[in-house]
């Protein structure tokens, strides 16, 4: 679902492109680039013959690098553009069955949504989940969606000196159109978590094993094994009917040995166990796998044009599903990743990406929550959007050890405050008592009371 190593928008910095080119060197060496225009020509002659009269081929543009894939633009003489998407691990020695099934799920999910919803997303023109093809790499061939990255419009008052009133209207328009799209995913619910599997006619049958980026293994590779490689490490998880198992999968996969880290994990597990799951047989729902700002294309006025990058799409617990807040609206609850500085209000350029103030994020969350409520298709018994400010960040804490301590410190302090405690919270002591499995019953009651209040509090 969320991928914290990729929470920041893609950088336009050429130096970063050079680094990505190095990351993709193996798959670029394996790729038969000369076959790209021929493949596009053959497909166009099959589905849109007017695009490629006999003897003409599209022009291949410069590669566009993402975190886990590279895109090659293919421009036809008519001006129409397609994109060939190649995964970073798409070489014969690294491509495996779970990666192949993930690519199939991505392509067929996009085709399903294109048929049965009004969610704007690229057309899947062709795909191959094997290295045994003319390109020598797995690929998805997609139509191009014109527009601008949402990041550029969202921070137009910073990047383009747009009027604040105009900028707010564009943001509101974007949030409302995104909420309208995301609520449509609620039509695709499942009894188990995992990667969607499909019948021959393209209809969903259920879920199967799925892959998730293994953040802990990547961090260990860099800092424990001193291996500078940047290619992703994936873990495979089986379909499960237990929503809590989705949250704790990475915690189970990587047991902690350090006492303080054990305490953090024990506290995190306790909070996760208190998350109320909606009732009903289908406890899992389809959602976008990386619901962050870099994956949205909009018009200059903020109207949604397309949602891209469905790699890793899966059915997830409803408390982490399609009704949750977008990732860029909850950054203030992830202190390790949140880079806001008051100087930004005076236009001071950040070292990284622009950020919104906590007050601004509260305002934006209220706009988005209202839009979800307007479009929601469930019974409304549980406000999943409001809860997701907490549930999504607890999920990030479970996935990414770099974020765990600071997220839990913030959540614990907010819980303490809402429980009406006069004494100051000693976070280190709290974690120690969890590490020693020696939490006083009264403290546990305070935590549960405060946590329940936090989940339903207005105005966060």
PAZARO-275962 format. One record per residue (C-alpha): x, y, z. Coordinates in steps of 0.2 Angstrom, whole numbers, plus 5000, padded with zeros to 4 digits. Each point is the difference from the previous one (the first is absolute). Layout:
# PAZARO-275962
XYZ ...
//
This chain:
# PAZARO-275962
500050005000 501050155006 501850014995 500950115013 501750004991 499150094986 498950125009 500850164993 499550054982 501249964986 501450134998 500350094984 501950015005 501049934985 501349935013 498649895006 499649944983 501949954998 499849905016 498549924994 500849964983 501349905010 498749915010 499249954984 501649954991 499749815001 498250014993 500550134987 501449884994 498849864999 498750104990 500049994981 499650194998 500049984981 498449895002 499050135009 499450104985 499749844991 499049935014 499050165001 499750004981 499449824999 498850035015 499350174992 499749914983 499049875010 498950125011 500250174991 500749984983 499750184995 501550045012 501349914991 499949984981 501049864992 501950055002 499850135014 500649975018 499950115015 501550095007 500749955017 500350145012 501250025015 499649885014 499050075015 500649925017 498849955014 500549915016 499749834994 499750024981 500650094985 498850084987 500550024981 498950124991 499549944982 499450144989 499049974984 500050114985 498350065005 500650075016 499249865011 501249945013 500049835009 501149945014 501049845002 500249965019 501449885004 500349945018 501750035008 500149815004 499549954983 501549894995 500149824998 501049975016 498950115011 498249984993 499049875010 498349935001 499350125013 500650154990 499249934984 498349975009 500250185007 500250074983 498549904993 499050075015 500550184997 499549984981 498449915002 499450115015 500350164989 499049924986 498649955013 499950185007 500050074982 498549894996 499050025015 500450175008 500250184995 501750005008 501250094988 501549894997 501149954985 499449874988 501049835001 500449974981 501049855003 501049915013 501249855002 500449935017 501649904994 501750044994 499649884985 499550134988 500750124987 500550135012 500949865011 499250095015 498250005008 499050154995 498450095001 499550124985 499050145005 499150154992 500750175005 498950125011 500350184997 500050125015 501250065013 500649915016 498950045015 501550065010 500250144988 498250065002 499949975018 501550115004 499650124986 500150145013 501849955003 500649954983 499150124989 499450145012 498249964997 498750105010 499649915016 498150014997 500349924983 501149875007 498849955013 498649984987 501149894990 500549895015 498249985005 499549954982 501449875000 499549935017 498249994995 500449914983 501249885008 498749965014 498749964987 501349894991 500549915015 498349965007 499649904984 501349875005 498949965014 499049894988 501449884999 500049915017 500749835005 500049885015 501949995000 501550124998 501249984986 500350024981 498449994990 499949854988 498950004985 498949884989 500349984982 498750134996 500950135011 498849995015 500849995017 499949835009 500850045016 501850035007 501649915000 501850025007 500650184998 501750095001 500550145011 501650115001 501049935014 500650165008 500949925014 501049884989 500550154989 500650105015 501049855007 500849984983 500650185000 500550025019 500349825006 500849924985 500750164992 499349954983 499650174990 498849914988 498450104998 498949874991 498449965010 499949845011 498349935001 499149885012 498549894995 498549995012 498649884998 498250054999 499250015017 498350025007 500750095015 500250194998 501250025015 501249874991 500250134986 500550135012 501349895009 500749904986 501750095000 500150005019 499749814999 501349994986 501450095010 499949975019 501050135009 501449955012 500450175008 499050035016 499450184995 499549944983 499149865007 499050125011 499650114985 499349844991 499049945015 499250185002 499750004981 499249835000 498950055015 499350164991 499749904984 499049875010 498850145005 499650064983 498249974997 499749914984 498350034990 498849855001 499549904985 500649854990 501250104988 501250075012 501350054986 499850134986 501050044985 501050165001 501550094992 501649935006 500950165002 498750145003 501250145000 500250174990 501249944987 498749884993 498750134995 499950094984 498850154999 499550154989 500750175003 498450045010 500249845011 498749894991 500649815001 500649944984 500849845005 500649885014 501649914995 501249875007 498949855006 501549895003 499649895015 498150035000 499249895013 498549985011 500450075017 499050025017 498750134998 500850105014 501450024987 499050004985 499250114987 499250125012 501650055009 500850174999 501350034986 501849985006 500550184997 498650065013 500749905014 501850045000 499950105016 499749845010 501649924993 501350115008 501549914992 499450044983 499250175002 501150144995 498950155004 500950165005 499150175005 501350084988 499049924985 498650125004 501250144995 500449914984 501749935006 500549864988 500149835009 501449884998 498849864995 498250024996 498750145004 498949965015 498450065007 499850065018 499149905013 498550125000 499949994981 500049815000 498650005013 499050114988 500449894985 499549855009 498350075005 499750044981 500549834995 499049915014 498450104995 500349954982 500249815005 498450025010 499050074985 500649864989 500149855012 499149844996 500149915016 498850015015 501050135008 500049915017 501950035001 500950164994 501449914992 500750174993 500150085017 500849855008 501349984986 501050145006 500549885014 499849834991 501150054985 501450075011 499949845011 500249904984 501550114995 500849975017 499849814998 500750014983 501550125002 501149995015 500750174996 498350085004 499449885014 500750095015 499450184996 498349954994 499749905016 500750145011 498750124991 498649885001 500349965018 500150185005 498450044991 499249855009 500650065017 499350174997 498349944995 499949885015 500150165011 501649955009 500750145011 501849925001 501250024985 500249844989 501749925002 500149914984 501649915003 499349935016 498449954991 501049914987 501149915013 498449945009 499449924984 501749934996 499949915017 498249954998 499750105016 498750134996 498950055014 498149964998 499650185003 501250064987 499349884988 498350075003 500650174998 500849964983 498449914994 498950145005 501150134992 500249904984 498149984998 499850185003 501450044987 499249904987 498350095000 500650185004 499450134989 501250144993 501649904998 
//
